[in-house]
C-alpha cells in the first residue's frame, strides 16, 4: 500500500505545475549545482540513483547522472531501479552514446555535486522559469527514496533544500542519500 501511495504521489507531483516555465525568448543564464550526501550501502538493489531536471509538466529536460548499472539495462533485471526516471527518460530507446553521456560508475561516499548548465538533453539553452531538480534512489531491494524540489532559474541566486519521500518504512540502507539541495548561481 505504501509503495502504491508513494508512486501515486510522485505521479501527481509530476503533473502539478507550480509555475510554468517561460515560453518567451528569455533564456536562463548561470548554473544549478545539485549537492547529494551519498553513503555507499551493501545489499541487493542498493546504490542505484538518478539525478535529473524536469519541467513544470514533469517531463525530463536533462539527465545529469544515472548509475551505470541502471542505465545499461539494470532496470530490466531489477525493475525497481529508479523506476520514475526509467519510465520518463525513454532509456530503452537511447543509443549507447546517449547513455554514456550521463551514466557513470557508482561513486564513493561523500558530498557529490552535479552541475546543470541550464541546457536540455539536446544542448539547447532552456527558457527562464521554474524547473524541478530530482534525485531518485533505490536504497534496498524495491525500496526507493525521492527528493524533488522546484527552482526558478533566470532570477537571483538561491539555495533550495529537497525533502525525502520514501515508498516504504524499510530502514535498512535508508542512509544511502541523506541530504539533497541545489544552488542556483545566475550568470552575468
mmCIF file of the C-alpha atoms, coordinates in Angstrom:
data_MODEL
# 
_entry.id   MODEL 
# 
loop_
_atom_site.group_PDB 
_atom_site.id 
_atom_site.type_symbol 
_atom_site.label_atom_id 
_atom_site.label_alt_id 
_atom_site.label_comp_id 
_atom_site.label_asym_id 
_atom_site.label_entity_id 
_atom_site.label_seq_id 
_atom_site.pdbx_PDB_ins_code 
_atom_site.Cartn_x 
_atom_site.Cartn_y 
_atom_site.Cartn_z 
_atom_site.occupancy 
_atom_site.B_iso_or_equiv 
_atom_site.pdbx_formal_charge 
_atom_site.auth_seq_id 
_atom_site.auth_comp_id 
_atom_site.auth_asym_id 
_atom_site.auth_atom_id 
_atom_site.pdbx_PDB_model_num 
ATOM 1   C CA . UNK A 1 1   ? 0.000  0.000  0.000   1.00 0.00 ? 1   UNK A CA 1 
ATOM 2   C CA . UNK A 1 2   ? 2.811  2.438  0.912   1.00 0.00 ? 2   UNK A CA 1 
ATOM 3   C CA . UNK A 1 3   ? 4.597  1.728  -2.375  1.00 0.00 ? 3   UNK A CA 1 
ATOM 4   C CA . UNK A 1 4   ? 1.400  2.406  -4.316  1.00 0.00 ? 4   UNK A CA 1 
ATOM 5   C CA . UNK A 1 5   ? 0.798  5.659  -2.418  1.00 0.00 ? 5   UNK A CA 1 
ATOM 6   C CA . UNK A 1 6   ? 4.447  6.707  -2.947  1.00 0.00 ? 6   UNK A CA 1 
ATOM 7   C CA . UNK A 1 7   ? 4.263  6.135  -6.706  1.00 0.00 ? 7   UNK A CA 1 
ATOM 8   C CA . UNK A 1 8   ? 0.859  7.835  -6.892  1.00 0.00 ? 8   UNK A CA 1 
ATOM 9   C CA . UNK A 1 9   ? 2.215  10.865 -5.013  1.00 0.00 ? 9   UNK A CA 1 
ATOM 10  C CA . UNK A 1 10  ? 5.203  11.037 -7.382  1.00 0.00 ? 10  UNK A CA 1 
ATOM 11  C CA . UNK A 1 11  ? 2.955  10.861 -10.437 1.00 0.00 ? 11  UNK A CA 1 
ATOM 12  C CA . UNK A 1 12  ? 0.626  13.520 -9.048  1.00 0.00 ? 12  UNK A CA 1 
ATOM 13  C CA . UNK A 1 13  ? 3.516  15.803 -8.085  1.00 0.00 ? 13  UNK A CA 1 
ATOM 14  C CA . UNK A 1 14  ? 4.960  15.489 -11.561 1.00 0.00 ? 14  UNK A CA 1 
ATOM 15  C CA . UNK A 1 15  ? 1.699  16.694 -13.094 1.00 0.00 ? 15  UNK A CA 1 
ATOM 16  C CA . UNK A 1 16  ? 1.069  19.719 -10.891 1.00 0.00 ? 16  UNK A CA 1 
ATOM 17  C CA . UNK A 1 17  ? 2.644  22.837 -12.339 1.00 0.00 ? 17  UNK A CA 1 
ATOM 18  C CA . UNK A 1 18  ? 3.898  25.165 -9.630  1.00 0.00 ? 18  UNK A CA 1 
ATOM 19  C CA . UNK A 1 19  ? 4.854  27.915 -12.011 1.00 0.00 ? 19  UNK A CA 1 
ATOM 20  C CA . UNK A 1 20  ? 5.179  27.311 -15.712 1.00 0.00 ? 20  UNK A CA 1 
ATOM 21  C CA . UNK A 1 21  ? 8.496  27.851 -17.396 1.00 0.00 ? 21  UNK A CA 1 
ATOM 22  C CA . UNK A 1 22  ? 8.552  30.941 -19.525 1.00 0.00 ? 22  UNK A CA 1 
ATOM 23  C CA . UNK A 1 23  ? 7.649  30.444 -23.172 1.00 0.00 ? 23  UNK A CA 1 
ATOM 24  C CA . UNK A 1 24  ? 9.205  33.727 -24.254 1.00 0.00 ? 24  UNK A CA 1 
ATOM 25  C CA . UNK A 1 25  ? 12.617 34.320 -25.781 1.00 0.00 ? 25  UNK A CA 1 
ATOM 26  C CA . UNK A 1 26  ? 14.294 34.806 -22.408 1.00 0.00 ? 26  UNK A CA 1 
ATOM 27  C CA . UNK A 1 27  ? 16.855 32.079 -21.846 1.00 0.00 ? 27  UNK A CA 1 
ATOM 28  C CA . UNK A 1 28  ? 18.191 31.374 -18.401 1.00 0.00 ? 28  UNK A CA 1 
ATOM 29  C CA . UNK A 1 29  ? 21.814 32.160 -17.614 1.00 0.00 ? 29  UNK A CA 1 
ATOM 30  C CA . UNK A 1 30  ? 24.056 30.639 -14.997 1.00 0.00 ? 30  UNK A CA 1 
ATOM 31  C CA . UNK A 1 31  ? 24.125 27.165 -13.492 1.00 0.00 ? 31  UNK A CA 1 
ATOM 32  C CA . UNK A 1 32  ? 22.406 24.945 -10.987 1.00 0.00 ? 32  UNK A CA 1 
ATOM 33  C CA . UNK A 1 33  ? 24.593 22.864 -8.671  1.00 0.00 ? 33  UNK A CA 1 
ATOM 34  C CA . UNK A 1 34  ? 22.826 19.914 -7.047  1.00 0.00 ? 34  UNK A CA 1 
ATOM 35  C CA . UNK A 1 35  ? 24.513 18.500 -3.939  1.00 0.00 ? 35  UNK A CA 1 
ATOM 36  C CA . UNK A 1 36  ? 23.838 14.947 -2.762  1.00 0.00 ? 36  UNK A CA 1 
ATOM 37  C CA . UNK A 1 37  ? 25.074 13.477 0.536   1.00 0.00 ? 37  UNK A CA 1 
ATOM 38  C CA . UNK A 1 38  ? 25.693 9.858  -0.504  1.00 0.00 ? 38  UNK A CA 1 
ATOM 39  C CA . UNK A 1 39  ? 26.833 6.829  1.527   1.00 0.00 ? 39  UNK A CA 1 
ATOM 40  C CA . UNK A 1 40  ? 27.515 3.549  -0.304  1.00 0.00 ? 40  UNK A CA 1 
ATOM 41  C CA . UNK A 1 41  ? 25.473 0.637  1.032   1.00 0.00 ? 41  UNK A CA 1 
ATOM 42  C CA . UNK A 1 42  ? 25.717 -3.155 0.904   1.00 0.00 ? 42  UNK A CA 1 
ATOM 43  C CA . UNK A 1 43  ? 22.883 -5.347 -0.298  1.00 0.00 ? 43  UNK A CA 1 
ATOM 44  C CA . UNK A 1 44  ? 20.716 -6.239 -3.275  1.00 0.00 ? 44  UNK A CA 1 
ATOM 45  C CA . UNK A 1 45  ? 19.297 -3.368 -5.275  1.00 0.00 ? 45  UNK A CA 1 
ATOM 46  C CA . UNK A 1 46  ? 21.153 -0.708 -3.324  1.00 0.00 ? 46  UNK A CA 1 
ATOM 47  C CA . UNK A 1 47  ? 23.231 2.237  -4.570  1.00 0.00 ? 47  UNK A CA 1 
ATOM 48  C CA . UNK A 1 48  ? 21.142 2.924  -7.673  1.00 0.00 ? 48  UNK A CA 1 
ATOM 49  C CA . UNK A 1 49  ? 20.145 6.529  -8.260  1.00 0.00 ? 49  UNK A CA 1 
ATOM 50  C CA . UNK A 1 50  ? 19.443 9.180  -10.864 1.00 0.00 ? 50  UNK A CA 1 
ATOM 51  C CA . UNK A 1 51  ? 19.802 12.975 -10.840 1.00 0.00 ? 51  UNK A CA 1 
ATOM 52  C CA . UNK A 1 52  ? 17.710 14.872 -13.367 1.00 0.00 ? 52  UNK A CA 1 
ATOM 53  C CA . UNK A 1 53  ? 15.814 18.059 -14.190 1.00 0.00 ? 53  UNK A CA 1 
ATOM 54  C CA . UNK A 1 54  ? 12.099 18.213 -15.013 1.00 0.00 ? 54  UNK A CA 1 
ATOM 55  C CA . UNK A 1 55  ? 9.943  20.982 -16.439 1.00 0.00 ? 55  UNK A CA 1 
ATOM 56  C CA . UNK A 1 56  ? 6.677  22.029 -14.797 1.00 0.00 ? 56  UNK A CA 1 
ATOM 57  C CA . UNK A 1 57  ? 4.846  19.276 -16.720 1.00 0.00 ? 57  UNK A CA 1 
ATOM 58  C CA . UNK A 1 58  ? 7.040  16.588 -15.170 1.00 0.00 ? 58  UNK A CA 1 
ATOM 59  C CA . UNK A 1 59  ? 8.952  15.860 -18.386 1.00 0.00 ? 59  UNK A CA 1 
ATOM 60  C CA . UNK A 1 60  ? 12.681 15.285 -18.159 1.00 0.00 ? 60  UNK A CA 1 
ATOM 61  C CA . UNK A 1 61  ? 14.598 18.249 -19.550 1.00 0.00 ? 61  UNK A CA 1 
ATOM 62  C CA . UNK A 1 62  ? 18.061 16.907 -18.754 1.00 0.00 ? 62  UNK A CA 1 
ATOM 63  C CA . UNK A 1 63  ? 19.503 13.802 -17.133 1.00 0.00 ? 63  UNK A CA 1 
ATOM 64  C CA . UNK A 1 64  ? 22.630 14.722 -15.201 1.00 0.00 ? 64  UNK A CA 1 
ATOM 65  C CA . UNK A 1 65  ? 23.612 11.321 -13.796 1.00 0.00 ? 65  UNK A CA 1 
ATOM 66  C CA . UNK A 1 66  ? 22.391 7.742  -13.512 1.00 0.00 ? 66  UNK A CA 1 
ATOM 67  C CA . UNK A 1 67  ? 24.307 4.799  -12.120 1.00 0.00 ? 67  UNK A CA 1 
ATOM 68  C CA . UNK A 1 68  ? 25.825 2.746  -14.949 1.00 0.00 ? 68  UNK A CA 1 
ATOM 69  C CA . UNK A 1 69  ? 24.144 -0.497 -13.805 1.00 0.00 ? 69  UNK A CA 1 
ATOM 70  C CA . UNK A 1 70  ? 20.695 1.056  -14.112 1.00 0.00 ? 70  UNK A CA 1 
ATOM 71  C CA . UNK A 1 71  ? 21.325 2.883  -17.396 1.00 0.00 ? 71  UNK A CA 1 
ATOM 72  C CA . UNK A 1 72  ? 22.945 -0.140 -19.059 1.00 0.00 ? 72  UNK A CA 1 
ATOM 73  C CA . UNK A 1 73  ? 19.843 -2.303 -18.650 1.00 0.00 ? 73  UNK A CA 1 
ATOM 74  C CA . UNK A 1 74  ? 19.844 -2.978 -14.928 1.00 0.00 ? 74  UNK A CA 1 
ATOM 75  C CA . UNK A 1 75  ? 16.288 -1.647 -14.919 1.00 0.00 ? 75  UNK A CA 1 
ATOM 76  C CA . UNK A 1 76  ? 15.272 -4.751 -16.927 1.00 0.00 ? 76  UNK A CA 1 
ATOM 77  C CA . UNK A 1 77  ? 16.894 -7.184 -14.470 1.00 0.00 ? 77  UNK A CA 1 
ATOM 78  C CA . UNK A 1 78  ? 15.788 -5.135 -11.441 1.00 0.00 ? 78  UNK A CA 1 
ATOM 79  C CA . UNK A 1 79  ? 12.648 -3.151 -12.363 1.00 0.00 ? 79  UNK A CA 1 
ATOM 80  C CA . UNK A 1 80  ? 12.806 -1.311 -9.018  1.00 0.00 ? 80  UNK A CA 1 
ATOM 81  C CA . UNK A 1 81  ? 15.943 0.582  -10.141 1.00 0.00 ? 81  UNK A CA 1 
ATOM 82  C CA . UNK A 1 82  ? 14.871 4.249  -10.343 1.00 0.00 ? 82  UNK A CA 1 
ATOM 83  C CA . UNK A 1 83  ? 11.510 3.423  -11.973 1.00 0.00 ? 83  UNK A CA 1 
ATOM 84  C CA . UNK A 1 84  ? 10.352 7.035  -12.399 1.00 0.00 ? 84  UNK A CA 1 
ATOM 85  C CA . UNK A 1 85  ? 13.496 8.013  -14.305 1.00 0.00 ? 85  UNK A CA 1 
ATOM 86  C CA . UNK A 1 86  ? 13.345 4.825  -16.387 1.00 0.00 ? 86  UNK A CA 1 
ATOM 87  C CA . UNK A 1 87  ? 9.715  5.471  -17.384 1.00 0.00 ? 87  UNK A CA 1 
ATOM 88  C CA . UNK A 1 88  ? 10.146 9.183  -18.120 1.00 0.00 ? 88  UNK A CA 1 
ATOM 89  C CA . UNK A 1 89  ? 13.556 9.092  -19.808 1.00 0.00 ? 89  UNK A CA 1 
ATOM 90  C CA . UNK A 1 90  ? 12.888 6.583  -22.566 1.00 0.00 ? 90  UNK A CA 1 
ATOM 91  C CA . UNK A 1 91  ? 16.246 4.944  -21.797 1.00 0.00 ? 91  UNK A CA 1 
ATOM 92  C CA . UNK A 1 92  ? 15.227 1.757  -23.628 1.00 0.00 ? 92  UNK A CA 1 
ATOM 93  C CA . UNK A 1 93  ? 15.294 3.663  -26.939 1.00 0.00 ? 93  UNK A CA 1 
ATOM 94  C CA . UNK A 1 94  ? 18.576 5.514  -26.286 1.00 0.00 ? 94  UNK A CA 1 
ATOM 95  C CA . UNK A 1 95  ? 21.843 4.786  -28.042 1.00 0.00 ? 95  UNK A CA 1 
ATOM 96  C CA . UNK A 1 96  ? 24.939 3.698  -26.158 1.00 0.00 ? 96  UNK A CA 1 
ATOM 97  C CA . UNK A 1 97  ? 26.459 7.136  -26.818 1.00 0.00 ? 97  UNK A CA 1 
ATOM 98  C CA . UNK A 1 98  ? 23.457 8.936  -25.321 1.00 0.00 ? 98  UNK A CA 1 
ATOM 99  C CA . UNK A 1 99  ? 23.608 6.739  -22.210 1.00 0.00 ? 99  UNK A CA 1 
ATOM 100 C CA . UNK A 1 100 ? 27.363 7.216  -21.838 1.00 0.00 ? 100 UNK A CA 1 
ATOM 101 C CA . UNK A 1 101 ? 26.831 10.996 -21.735 1.00 0.00 ? 101 UNK A CA 1 
ATOM 102 C CA . UNK A 1 102 ? 25.195 10.827 -18.279 1.00 0.00 ? 102 UNK A CA 1 
ATOM 103 C CA . UNK A 1 103 ? 25.865 7.423  -16.737 1.00 0.00 ? 103 UNK A CA 1 
ATOM 104 C CA . UNK A 1 104 ? 28.758 6.537  -14.503 1.00 0.00 ? 104 UNK A CA 1 
ATOM 105 C CA . UNK A 1 105 ? 30.105 4.065  -12.009 1.00 0.00 ? 105 UNK A CA 1 
ATOM 106 C CA . UNK A 1 106 ? 28.612 4.067  -8.543  1.00 0.00 ? 106 UNK A CA 1 
ATOM 107 C CA . UNK A 1 107 ? 30.573 6.802  -6.752  1.00 0.00 ? 107 UNK A CA 1 
ATOM 108 C CA . UNK A 1 108 ? 32.433 6.664  -3.477  1.00 0.00 ? 108 UNK A CA 1 
ATOM 109 C CA . UNK A 1 109 ? 30.710 8.015  -0.370  1.00 0.00 ? 109 UNK A CA 1 
ATOM 110 C CA . UNK A 1 110 ? 30.716 11.737 0.232   1.00 0.00 ? 110 UNK A CA 1 
ATOM 111 C CA . UNK A 1 111 ? 29.072 15.012 -0.749  1.00 0.00 ? 111 UNK A CA 1 
ATOM 112 C CA . UNK A 1 112 ? 28.628 14.748 -4.509  1.00 0.00 ? 112 UNK A CA 1 
ATOM 113 C CA . UNK A 1 113 ? 27.775 17.600 -6.854  1.00 0.00 ? 113 UNK A CA 1 
ATOM 114 C CA . UNK A 1 114 ? 26.043 17.550 -10.218 1.00 0.00 ? 114 UNK A CA 1 
ATOM 115 C CA . UNK A 1 115 ? 26.085 20.616 -12.465 1.00 0.00 ? 115 UNK A CA 1 
ATOM 116 C CA . UNK A 1 116 ? 23.218 21.643 -14.729 1.00 0.00 ? 116 UNK A CA 1 
ATOM 117 C CA . UNK A 1 117 ? 24.395 24.171 -17.298 1.00 0.00 ? 117 UNK A CA 1 
ATOM 118 C CA . UNK A 1 118 ? 20.757 25.176 -18.000 1.00 0.00 ? 118 UNK A CA 1 
ATOM 119 C CA . UNK A 1 119 ? 20.672 23.257 -21.276 1.00 0.00 ? 119 UNK A CA 1 
ATOM 120 C CA . UNK A 1 120 ? 18.337 20.456 -22.279 1.00 0.00 ? 120 UNK A CA 1 
ATOM 121 C CA . UNK A 1 121 ? 19.394 16.969 -23.398 1.00 0.00 ? 121 UNK A CA 1 
ATOM 122 C CA . UNK A 1 122 ? 19.909 18.279 -26.949 1.00 0.00 ? 122 UNK A CA 1 
ATOM 123 C CA . UNK A 1 123 ? 22.270 21.028 -25.743 1.00 0.00 ? 123 UNK A CA 1 
ATOM 124 C CA . UNK A 1 124 ? 19.855 23.917 -26.269 1.00 0.00 ? 124 UNK A CA 1 
ATOM 125 C CA . UNK A 1 125 ? 19.567 26.637 -23.587 1.00 0.00 ? 125 UNK A CA 1 
ATOM 126 C CA . UNK A 1 126 ? 16.337 26.474 -21.558 1.00 0.00 ? 126 UNK A CA 1 
ATOM 127 C CA . UNK A 1 127 ? 13.953 29.356 -21.024 1.00 0.00 ? 127 UNK A CA 1 
ATOM 128 C CA . UNK A 1 128 ? 13.991 31.209 -17.721 1.00 0.00 ? 128 UNK A CA 1 
ATOM 129 C CA . UNK A 1 129 ? 11.337 29.840 -15.382 1.00 0.00 ? 129 UNK A CA 1 
ATOM 130 C CA . UNK A 1 130 ? 10.607 27.156 -12.836 1.00 0.00 ? 130 UNK A CA 1 
ATOM 131 C CA . UNK A 1 131 ? 12.035 23.662 -13.080 1.00 0.00 ? 131 UNK A CA 1 
ATOM 132 C CA . UNK A 1 132 ? 12.395 20.745 -10.666 1.00 0.00 ? 132 UNK A CA 1 
ATOM 133 C CA . UNK A 1 133 ? 15.604 19.085 -9.599  1.00 0.00 ? 133 UNK A CA 1 
ATOM 134 C CA . UNK A 1 134 ? 15.092 15.421 -8.794  1.00 0.00 ? 134 UNK A CA 1 
ATOM 135 C CA . UNK A 1 135 ? 17.204 12.788 -7.070  1.00 0.00 ? 135 UNK A CA 1 
ATOM 136 C CA . UNK A 1 136 ? 15.597 9.344  -7.180  1.00 0.00 ? 136 UNK A CA 1 
ATOM 137 C CA . UNK A 1 137 ? 17.255 6.396  -5.474  1.00 0.00 ? 137 UNK A CA 1 
ATOM 138 C CA . UNK A 1 138 ? 16.777 2.700  -4.857  1.00 0.00 ? 138 UNK A CA 1 
ATOM 139 C CA . UNK A 1 139 ? 18.354 2.002  -1.500  1.00 0.00 ? 139 UNK A CA 1 
ATOM 140 C CA . UNK A 1 140 ? 17.374 -1.615 -0.756  1.00 0.00 ? 140 UNK A CA 1 
ATOM 141 C CA . UNK A 1 141 ? 15.633 -4.205 -2.911  1.00 0.00 ? 141 UNK A CA 1 
ATOM 142 C CA . UNK A 1 142 ? 12.431 -2.430 -4.044  1.00 0.00 ? 142 UNK A CA 1 
ATOM 143 C CA . UNK A 1 143 ? 12.648 0.469  -1.591  1.00 0.00 ? 143 UNK A CA 1 
ATOM 144 C CA . UNK A 1 144 ? 13.014 3.933  -3.051  1.00 0.00 ? 144 UNK A CA 1 
ATOM 145 C CA . UNK A 1 145 ? 13.598 7.481  -1.958  1.00 0.00 ? 145 UNK A CA 1 
ATOM 146 C CA . UNK A 1 146 ? 12.659 10.583 -3.935  1.00 0.00 ? 146 UNK A CA 1 
ATOM 147 C CA . UNK A 1 147 ? 13.900 14.139 -3.467  1.00 0.00 ? 147 UNK A CA 1 
ATOM 148 C CA . UNK A 1 148 ? 12.126 16.715 -5.683  1.00 0.00 ? 148 UNK A CA 1 
ATOM 149 C CA . UNK A 1 149 ? 12.009 20.484 -5.332  1.00 0.00 ? 149 UNK A CA 1 
ATOM 150 C CA . UNK A 1 150 ? 11.224 23.494 -7.526  1.00 0.00 ? 150 UNK A CA 1 
ATOM 151 C CA . UNK A 1 151 ? 13.831 26.058 -8.503  1.00 0.00 ? 151 UNK A CA 1 
ATOM 152 C CA . UNK A 1 152 ? 13.395 29.206 -10.547 1.00 0.00 ? 152 UNK A CA 1 
ATOM 153 C CA . UNK A 1 153 ? 16.231 29.826 -12.959 1.00 0.00 ? 153 UNK A CA 1 
ATOM 154 C CA . UNK A 1 154 ? 16.741 33.237 -14.503 1.00 0.00 ? 154 UNK A CA 1 
ATOM 155 C CA . UNK A 1 155 ? 16.318 35.198 -11.272 1.00 0.00 ? 155 UNK A CA 1 
ATOM 156 C CA . UNK A 1 156 ? 18.579 35.775 -8.291  1.00 0.00 ? 156 UNK A CA 1 
ATOM 157 C CA . UNK A 1 157 ? 20.876 33.353 -6.524  1.00 0.00 ? 157 UNK A CA 1 
ATOM 158 C CA . UNK A 1 158 ? 19.083 30.895 -4.283  1.00 0.00 ? 158 UNK A CA 1 
ATOM 159 C CA . UNK A 1 159 ? 19.720 27.719 -2.260  1.00 0.00 ? 159 UNK A CA 1 
ATOM 160 C CA . UNK A 1 160 ? 16.850 25.224 -2.079  1.00 0.00 ? 160 UNK A CA 1 
ATOM 161 C CA . UNK A 1 161 ? 16.687 22.050 0.033   1.00 0.00 ? 161 UNK A CA 1 
ATOM 162 C CA . UNK A 1 162 ? 14.709 18.982 -1.006  1.00 0.00 ? 162 UNK A CA 1 
ATOM 163 C CA . UNK A 1 163 ? 12.943 16.642 1.418   1.00 0.00 ? 163 UNK A CA 1 
ATOM 164 C CA . UNK A 1 164 ? 12.995 12.845 1.230   1.00 0.00 ? 164 UNK A CA 1 
ATOM 165 C CA . UNK A 1 165 ? 9.889  10.838 0.411   1.00 0.00 ? 165 UNK A CA 1 
ATOM 166 C CA . UNK A 1 166 ? 10.158 7.084  0.964   1.00 0.00 ? 166 UNK A CA 1 
ATOM 167 C CA . UNK A 1 167 ? 7.953  4.399  -0.585  1.00 0.00 ? 167 UNK A CA 1 
ATOM 168 C CA . UNK A 1 168 ? 8.231  2.113  2.465   1.00 0.00 ? 168 UNK A CA 1 
ATOM 169 C CA . UNK A 1 169 ? 9.072  2.007  6.152   1.00 0.00 ? 169 UNK A CA 1 
ATOM 170 C CA . UNK A 1 170 ? 12.126 -0.192 5.456   1.00 0.00 ? 170 UNK A CA 1 
ATOM 171 C CA . UNK A 1 171 ? 15.012 1.301  7.399   1.00 0.00 ? 171 UNK A CA 1 
ATOM 172 C CA . UNK A 1 172 ? 17.826 -0.886 6.037   1.00 0.00 ? 172 UNK A CA 1 
ATOM 173 C CA . UNK A 1 173 ? 20.149 1.261  3.905   1.00 0.00 ? 173 UNK A CA 1 
ATOM 174 C CA . UNK A 1 174 ? 17.922 4.328  4.307   1.00 0.00 ? 174 UNK A CA 1 
ATOM 175 C CA . UNK A 1 175 ? 21.055 6.373  4.890   1.00 0.00 ? 175 UNK A CA 1 
ATOM 176 C CA . UNK A 1 176 ? 22.165 5.973  1.266   1.00 0.00 ? 176 UNK A CA 1 
ATOM 177 C CA . UNK A 1 177 ? 21.091 9.542  0.404   1.00 0.00 ? 177 UNK A CA 1 
ATOM 178 C CA . UNK A 1 178 ? 20.510 11.778 3.400   1.00 0.00 ? 178 UNK A CA 1 
ATOM 179 C CA . UNK A 1 179 ? 20.625 15.336 2.139   1.00 0.00 ? 179 UNK A CA 1 
ATOM 180 C CA . UNK A 1 180 ? 19.892 16.989 -1.194  1.00 0.00 ? 180 UNK A CA 1 
ATOM 181 C CA . UNK A 1 181 ? 19.916 20.682 -2.049  1.00 0.00 ? 181 UNK A CA 1 
ATOM 182 C CA . UNK A 1 182 ? 20.507 22.879 -5.073  1.00 0.00 ? 182 UNK A CA 1 
ATOM 183 C CA . UNK A 1 183 ? 22.120 26.269 -5.554  1.00 0.00 ? 183 UNK A CA 1 
ATOM 184 C CA . UNK A 1 184 ? 21.179 28.444 -8.494  1.00 0.00 ? 184 UNK A CA 1 
ATOM 185 C CA . UNK A 1 185 ? 24.045 30.710 -9.500  1.00 0.00 ? 185 UNK A CA 1 
ATOM 186 C CA . UNK A 1 186 ? 22.931 33.324 -12.030 1.00 0.00 ? 186 UNK A CA 1 
ATOM 187 C CA . UNK A 1 187 ? 25.173 34.149 -14.963 1.00 0.00 ? 187 UNK A CA 1 
ATOM 188 C CA . UNK A 1 188 ? 26.350 37.561 -15.993 1.00 0.00 ? 188 UNK A CA 1 
# 
